[in-house]
Amino acid sequence: MTDKVEFQFKTPEESPGYLLAQLTLLWQRKQKKALDPLDLTHTQFVLLTSVAWLSNTADAITQAEIADFNNFDRMMVSKVLRTLETKKLITRQGHKTDTRSKVVKLTPGGKEILQSALRKVESADIEFFSGLGPGLSAFNSGMLKLITQNKEV
């Protein structure tokens, strides 16, 4: 037995997991910098965005649908939505036919904050990923493939 720890990858730069972790940390820093002035966490932003996206195709968006859309834990989504409700960015009301579900809607103030956040976050994303140039589309396709391949059912 050797005293050295054995790695499958010769260097950290050859490890996709290491690279993804590094990239994620850098990207999250940029997102935080964009969202801090609006008093939003990235998770809050994602949930507000999800309510907006899902509301474009349905009238009654439930907490469960928001959680499923994002591959998030339902309890975590409920807690974050409670915070957004306290901030008066969303409303949560009982579902008309499913008494166990809550319907989530953006308030006018929530739409206003979200629109401002979208401008900042989308600009930050464009700047962050600009180094990929025309390879951005292939990068996005690769991420979608990995998400689909690894999504838990």
C-alpha positions as protocol buffer text, in pm:
chain_id: "A"
residue {
  index: 1
  type: MET
  ca { x: 0 y: 0 z: 0 }
}
residue {
  index: 2
  type: THR
  ca { x: 124 y: 346 z: -92 }
}
residue {
  index: 3
  type: ASP
  ca { x: 127 y: 650 z: 136 }
}
residue {
  index: 4
  type: LYS
  ca { x: -18 y: 864 z: -141 }
}
residue {
  index: 5
  type: VAL
  ca { x: -387 y: 915 z: -199 }
}
residue {
  index: 6
  type: GLU
  ca { x: -483 y: 782 z: -543 }
}
residue {
  index: 7
  type: PHE
  ca { x: -690 y: 1000 z: -776 }
}
residue {
  index: 8
  type: GLN
  ca { x: -857 y: 898 z: -1100 }
}
residue {
  index: 9
  type: PHE
  ca { x: -778 y: 1243 z: -1245 }
}
residue {
  index: 10
  type: LYS
  ca { x: -413 y: 1347 z: -1265 }
}
residue {
  index: 11
  type: THR
  ca { x: -483 y: 1712 z: -1177 }
}
residue {
  index: 12
  type: PRO
  ca { x: -779 y: 1903 z: -1034 }
}
residue {
  index: 13
  type: GLU
  ca { x: -813 y: 2078 z: -1372 }
}
residue {
  index: 14
  type: GLU
  ca { x: -897 y: 1740 z: -1530 }
}
residue {
  index: 15
  type: SER
  ca { x: -1177 y: 1672 z: -1280 }
}
residue {
  index: 16
  type: PRO
  ca { x: -1519 y: 1788 z: -1404 }
}
residue {
  index: 17
  type: GLY
  ca { x: -1651 y: 1791 z: -1047 }
}
residue {
  index: 18
  type: TYR
  ca { x: -1372 y: 2019 z: -929 }
}
residue {
  index: 19
  type: LEU
  ca { x: -1418 y: 2251 z: -1227 }
}
residue {
  index: 20
  type: LEU
  ca { x: -1795 y: 2262 z: -1181 }
}
residue {
  index: 21
  type: ALA
  ca { x: -1753 y: 2347 z: -811 }
}
residue {
  index: 22
  type: GLN
  ca { x: -1507 y: 2627 z: -892 }
}
residue {
  index: 23
  type: LEU
  ca { x: -1728 y: 2765 z: -1170 }
}
residue {
  index: 24
  type: THR
  ca { x: -2037 y: 2748 z: -948 }
}
residue {
  index: 25
  type: LEU
  ca { x: -1867 y: 2940 z: -667 }
}
residue {
  index: 26
  type: LEU
  ca { x: -1752 y: 3215 z: -903 }
}
residue {
  index: 27
  type: TRP
  ca { x: -2094 y: 3238 z: -1070 }
}
residue {
  index: 28
  type: GLN
  ca { x: -2275 y: 3248 z: -732 }
}
residue {
  index: 29
  type: ARG
  ca { x: -2050 y: 3535 z: -620 }
}
residue {
  index: 30
  type: LYS
  ca { x: -2147 y: 3734 z: -930 }
}
residue {
  index: 31
  type: GLN
  ca { x: -2517 y: 3656 z: -875 }
}
residue {
  index: 32
  type: LYS
  ca { x: -2497 y: 3761 z: -510 }
}
residue {
  index: 33
  type: LYS
  ca { x: -2334 y: 4090 z: -606 }
}
residue {
  index: 34
  type: ALA
  ca { x: -2618 y: 4159 z: -850 }
}
residue {
  index: 35
  type: LEU
  ca { x: -2896 y: 4064 z: -606 }
}
residue {
  index: 36
  type: ASP
  ca { x: -2769 y: 4207 z: -277 }
}
residue {
  index: 37
  type: PRO
  ca { x: -2882 y: 4565 z: -352 }
}
residue {
  index: 38
  type: LEU
  ca { x: -3236 y: 4430 z: -404 }
}
residue {
  index: 39
  type: ASP
  ca { x: -3231 y: 4239 z: -72 }
}
residue {
  index: 40
  type: LEU
  ca { x: -3284 y: 3908 z: -254 }
}
residue {
  index: 41
  type: THR
  ca { x: -3100 y: 3580 z: -217 }
}
residue {
  index: 42
  type: HIS
  ca { x: -3039 y: 3376 z: -528 }
}
residue {
  index: 43
  type: THR
  ca { x: -3293 y: 3117 z: -411 }
}
residue {
  index: 44
  type: GLN
  ca { x: -3555 y: 3388 z: -363 }
}
residue {
  index: 45
  type: PHE
  ca { x: -3478 y: 3520 z: -711 }
}
residue {
  index: 46
  type: VAL
  ca { x: -3510 y: 3170 z: -862 }
}
residue {
  index: 47
  type: LEU
  ca { x: -3849 y: 3119 z: -696 }
}
residue {
  index: 48
  type: LEU
  ca { x: -3979 y: 3460 z: -806 }
}
residue {
  index: 49
  type: THR
  ca { x: -3860 y: 3386 z: -1158 }
}
residue {
  index: 50
  type: SER
  ca { x: -4026 y: 3045 z: -1150 }
}
residue {
  index: 51
  type: VAL
  ca { x: -4358 y: 3195 z: -1045 }
}
residue {
  index: 52
  type: ALA
  ca { x: -4333 y: 3436 z: -1339 }
}
residue {
  index: 53
  type: TRP
  ca { x: -4233 y: 3164 z: -1590 }
}
residue {
  index: 54
  type: LEU
  ca { x: -4503 y: 2923 z: -1478 }
}
residue {
  index: 55
  type: SER
  ca { x: -4766 y: 3199 z: -1464 }
}
residue {
  index: 56
  type: ASN
  ca { x: -4714 y: 3255 z: -1836 }
}
residue {
  index: 57
  type: THR
  ca { x: -4875 y: 2917 z: -1906 }
}
residue {
  index: 58
  type: ALA
  ca { x: -5113 y: 2858 z: -1612 }
}
residue {
  index: 59
  type: ASP
  ca { x: -5336 y: 3059 z: -1381 }
}
residue {
  index: 60
  type: ALA
  ca { x: -5294 y: 2863 z: -1057 }
}
residue {
  index: 61
  type: ILE
  ca { x: -4928 y: 2790 z: -976 }
}
residue {
  index: 62
  type: THR
  ca { x: -4880 y: 2574 z: -667 }
}
residue {
  index: 63
  type: GLN
  ca { x: -4583 y: 2550 z: -432 }
}
residue {
  index: 64
  type: ALA
  ca { x: -4538 y: 2187 z: -539 }
}
residue {
  index: 65
  type: GLU
  ca { x: -4518 y: 2287 z: -906 }
}
residue {
  index: 66
  type: ILE
  ca { x: -4257 y: 2550 z: -821 }
}
residue {
  index: 67
  type: ALA
  ca { x: -4052 y: 2294 z: -628 }
}
residue {
  index: 68
  type: ASP
  ca { x: -4075 y: 2037 z: -908 }
}
residue {
  index: 69
  type: PHE
  ca { x: -3989 y: 2294 z: -1176 }
}
residue {
  index: 70
  type: ASN
  ca { x: -3662 y: 2372 z: -993 }
}
residue {
  index: 71
  type: ASN
  ca { x: -3577 y: 2026 z: -855 }
}
residue {
  index: 72
  type: PHE
  ca { x: -3599 y: 2186 z: -508 }
}
residue {
  index: 73
  type: ASP
  ca { x: -3708 y: 2032 z: -179 }
}
residue {
  index: 74
  type: ARG
  ca { x: -4075 y: 2119 z: -113 }
}
residue {
  index: 75
  type: MET
  ca { x: -4020 y: 2218 z: 250 }
}
residue {
  index: 76
  type: MET
  ca { x: -3738 y: 2452 z: 153 }
}
residue {
  index: 77
  type: VAL
  ca { x: -3958 y: 2609 z: -115 }
}
residue {
  index: 78
  type: SER
  ca { x: -4236 y: 2659 z: 140 }
}
residue {
  index: 79
  type: LYS
  ca { x: -3999 y: 2835 z: 382 }
}
residue {
  index: 80
  type: VAL
  ca { x: -3852 y: 3063 z: 115 }
}
residue {
  index: 81
  type: LEU
  ca { x: -4198 y: 3146 z: -21 }
}
residue {
  index: 82
  type: ARG
  ca { x: -4304 y: 3237 z: 333 }
}
residue {
  index: 83
  type: THR
  ca { x: -4015 y: 3485 z: 344 }
}
residue {
  index: 84
  type: LEU
  ca { x: -4116 y: 3628 z: 4 }
}
residue {
  index: 85
  type: GLU
  ca { x: -4472 y: 3661 z: 131 }
}
residue {
  index: 86
  type: THR
  ca { x: -4346 y: 3850 z: 439 }
}
residue {
  index: 87
  type: LYS
  ca { x: -4157 y: 4081 z: 201 }
}
residue {
  index: 88
  type: LYS
  ca { x: -4489 y: 4130 z: 15 }
}
residue {
  index: 89
  type: LEU
  ca { x: -4340 y: 4003 z: -312 }
}
residue {
  index: 90
  type: ILE
  ca { x: -4587 y: 3714 z: -349 }
}
residue {
  index: 91
  type: THR
  ca { x: -4924 y: 3604 z: -218 }
}
residue {
  index: 92
  type: ARG
  ca { x: -5015 y: 3248 z: -118 }
}
residue {
  index: 93
  type: GLN
  ca { x: -5378 y: 3147 z: -108 }
}
residue {
  index: 94
  type: GLY
  ca { x: -5564 y: 2822 z: -76 }
}
residue {
  index: 95
  type: HIS
  ca { x: -5627 y: 2631 z: -400 }
}
residue {
  index: 96
  type: LYS
  ca { x: -5990 y: 2627 z: -516 }
}
residue {
  index: 97
  type: THR
  ca { x: -6011 y: 2250 z: -562 }
}
residue {
  index: 98
  type: ASP
  ca { x: -5710 y: 2107 z: -372 }
}
residue {
  index: 99
  type: THR
  ca { x: -5728 y: 2215 z: -10 }
}
residue {
  index: 100
  type: ARG
  ca { x: -5374 y: 2086 z: 56 }
}
residue {
  index: 101
  type: SER
  ca { x: -5220 y: 2317 z: -205 }
}
residue {
  index: 102
  type: LYS
  ca { x: -5137 y: 2686 z: -199 }
}
residue {
  index: 103
  type: VAL
  ca { x: -5155 y: 2900 z: -512 }
}
residue {
  index: 104
  type: VAL
  ca { x: -4865 y: 3145 z: -548 }
}
residue {
  index: 105
  type: LYS
  ca { x: -4886 y: 3476 z: -734 }
}
residue {
  index: 106
  type: LEU
  ca { x: -4651 y: 3770 z: -773 }
}
residue {
  index: 107
  type: THR
  ca { x: -4766 y: 4097 z: -620 }
}
residue {
  index: 108
  type: PRO
  ca { x: -4722 y: 4420 z: -818 }
}
residue {
  index: 109
  type: GLY
  ca { x: -4420 y: 4494 z: -597 }
}
residue {
  index: 110
  type: GLY
  ca { x: -4289 y: 4143 z: -662 }
}
residue {
  index: 111
  type: LYS
  ca { x: -4315 y: 4196 z: -1037 }
}
residue {
  index: 112
  type: GLU
  ca { x: -4131 y: 4526 z: -1007 }
}
residue {
  index: 113
  type: ILE
  ca { x: -3847 y: 4380 z: -798 }
}
residue {
  index: 114
  type: LEU
  ca { x: -3827 y: 4075 z: -1025 }
}
residue {
  index: 115
  type: GLN
  ca { x: -3801 y: 4291 z: -1338 }
}
residue {
  index: 116
  type: SER
  ca { x: -3515 y: 4486 z: -1183 }
}
residue {
  index: 117
  type: ALA
  ca { x: -3348 y: 4164 z: -1064 }
}
residue {
  index: 118
  type: LEU
  ca { x: -3382 y: 4008 z: -1410 }
}
residue {
  index: 119
  type: ARG
  ca { x: -3202 y: 4299 z: -1572 }
}
residue {
  index: 120
  type: LYS
  ca { x: -2915 y: 4271 z: -1323 }
}
residue {
  index: 121
  type: VAL
  ca { x: -2890 y: 3890 z: -1324 }
}
residue {
  index: 122
  type: GLU
  ca { x: -2920 y: 3853 z: -1701 }
}
residue {
  index: 123
  type: SER
  ca { x: -2649 y: 4118 z: -1748 }
}
residue {
  index: 124
  type: ALA
  ca { x: -2429 y: 3937 z: -1495 }
}
residue {
  index: 125
  type: ASP
  ca { x: -2487 y: 3607 z: -1680 }
}
residue {
  index: 126
  type: ILE
  ca { x: -2402 y: 3759 z: -2018 }
}
residue {
  index: 127
  type: GLU
  ca { x: -2081 y: 3902 z: -1874 }
}
residue {
  index: 128
  type: PHE
  ca { x: -1990 y: 3582 z: -1685 }
}
residue {
  index: 129
  type: PHE
  ca { x: -2043 y: 3348 z: -1979 }
}
residue {
  index: 130
  type: SER
  ca { x: -1908 y: 3586 z: -2247 }
}
residue {
  index: 131
  type: GLY
  ca { x: -1579 y: 3397 z: -2254 }
}
residue {
  index: 132
  type: LEU
  ca { x: -1757 y: 3105 z: -2421 }
}
residue {
  index: 133
  type: GLY
  ca { x: -1846 y: 3318 z: -2723 }
}
residue {
  index: 134
  type: PRO
  ca { x: -2031 y: 3114 z: -2985 }
}
residue {
  index: 135
  type: GLY
  ca { x: -1974 y: 2804 z: -2770 }
}
residue {
  index: 136
  type: LEU
  ca { x: -2246 y: 2918 z: -2526 }
}
residue {
  index: 137
  type: SER
  ca { x: -2518 y: 2728 z: -2711 }
}
residue {
  index: 138
  type: ALA
  ca { x: -2320 y: 2403 z: -2697 }
}
residue {
  index: 139
  type: PHE
  ca { x: -2243 y: 2467 z: -2329 }
}
residue {
  index: 140
  type: ASN
  ca { x: -2615 y: 2513 z: -2255 }
}
residue {
  index: 141
  type: SER
  ca { x: -2699 y: 2197 z: -2451 }
}
residue {
  index: 142
  type: GLY
  ca { x: -2440 y: 2003 z: -2252 }
}
residue {
  index: 143
  type: MET
  ca { x: -2584 y: 2130 z: -1922 }
}
residue {
  index: 144
  type: LEU
  ca { x: -2938 y: 2039 z: -2030 }
}
residue {
  index: 145
  type: LYS
  ca { x: -2823 y: 1689 z: -2124 }
}
residue {
  index: 146
  type: LEU
  ca { x: -2661 y: 1640 z: -1782 }
}
residue {
  index: 147
  type: ILE
  ca { x: -2968 y: 1776 z: -1601 }
}
residue {
  index: 148
  type: THR
  ca { x: -3196 y: 1538 z: -1791 }
}
residue {
  index: 149
  type: GLN
  ca { x: -2962 y: 1243 z: -1746 }
}
residue {
  index: 150
  type: ASN
  ca { x: -2922 y: 1295 z: -1371 }
}
residue {
  index: 151
  type: LYS
  ca { x: -3266 y: 1424 z: -1271 }
}
residue {
  index: 152
  type: GLU
  ca { x: -3426 y: 1215 z: -1002 }
}
residue {
  index: 153
  type: VAL
  ca { x: -3773 y: 1090 z: -1078 }
}
